[in-house]
């Protein structure tokens, strides 16, 4: 994740959350204009974030997972990973 600048991480987090909560698969032109990032630019970072979250339960450092994890968040992330096609 260190290869991405903080502003890209923030935009990819918003994109991932939008896709998770509302099922949208498209980064709107307004969002791209405000962030300066296209959907194509966000995909790699978003894919990594979702992968890290899905793999967090089996990782050695699970303290943050146990503090911030909720069943709703886990279900939404799993749904996002299943529904979105990151191609």
C-alpha positions in Angstrom: 0.0 0.0 0.0 3.0 2.3 0.4 3.3 2.6 -3.4 0.1 4.6 -3.5 0.0 8.3 -2.5 -2.3 9.2 0.4 -4.8 11.0 -1.9 -5.1 7.9 -4.1 -5.7 5.7 -1.0 -8.5 8.1 0.1 -10.1 8.1 -3.4 -9.8 4.3 -3.7 -11.4 3.9 -0.2 -14.3 6.0 -1.3 -14.7 4.1 -4.5 -14.5 0.7 -2.6 -17.1 1.9 -0.1 -19.4 3.2 -2.8 -19.2 -0.1 -4.6 -19.7 -2.1 -1.4 -22.7 -0.2 -0.1 -24.6 0.7 -3.2 -23.3 -1.8 -5.7 -22.2 0.8 -8.2 -19.5 -0.3 -10.6 -18.7 3.1 -12.1 -16.7 6.0 -10.8 -18.8 9.0 -11.8 -17.3 11.9 -13.7 -17.9 14.2 -10.8 -15.9 12.0 -8.5 -13.1 11.7 -11.0 -13.1 15.5 -11.3 -13.0 16.2 -7.6 -10.3 13.5 -6.9 -8.3 13.8 -10.1 -8.4 10.0 -10.5 -10.1 7.9 -13.1 -11.8 4.6 -12.2 -9.0 2.7 -14.1 -6.4 4.4 -11.8 -8.3 3.4 -8.7 -8.8 -0.3 -9.5 -5.4 -1.6 -8.5 -5.5 0.1 -5.1 -9.1 -0.8 -4.5 -8.5 -4.4 -5.4 -5.6 -4.6 -2.9 -7.6 -3.0 -0.2 -10.4 -5.5 -0.6 -7.9 -8.4 -0.8 -6.2 -7.3 2.4 -9.5 -7.0 4.2 -10.6 -10.5 3.1 -7.3 -12.0 4.2 -7.1 -10.1 7.5 -8.8 -12.8 9.5 -6.1 -15.3 8.7 -3.2 -12.9 9.2 -0.9 -13.0 12.2 -1.7 -9.4 13.2 -5.4 -9.6 13.9 -5.7 -6.9 16.6 -7.0 -4.2 14.3 -9.4 -6.7 12.7 -10.8 -7.7 16.1 -11.2 -4.1 17.2 -12.8 -2.7 14.0 -14.5 -5.8 12.4 -18.2 -6.1 12.2 -20.3 -8.7 10.7 -22.0 -6.1 8.4 -18.6 -4.9 7.2 -17.4 -8.4 6.5 -20.5 -9.3 4.6 -20.4 -6.1 2.6 -16.8 -6.6 1.7 -17.4 -10.2 0.7 -20.4 -9.1 -1.4 -18.2 -6.5 -3.0 -15.5 -9.0 -3.9 -18.1 -11.4 -5.3 -20.1 -8.8 -7.3 -17.4 -6.6 -8.7 -15.4 -7.6 -11.7 -12.0 -5.9 -11.4 -11.0 -6.5 -14.9 
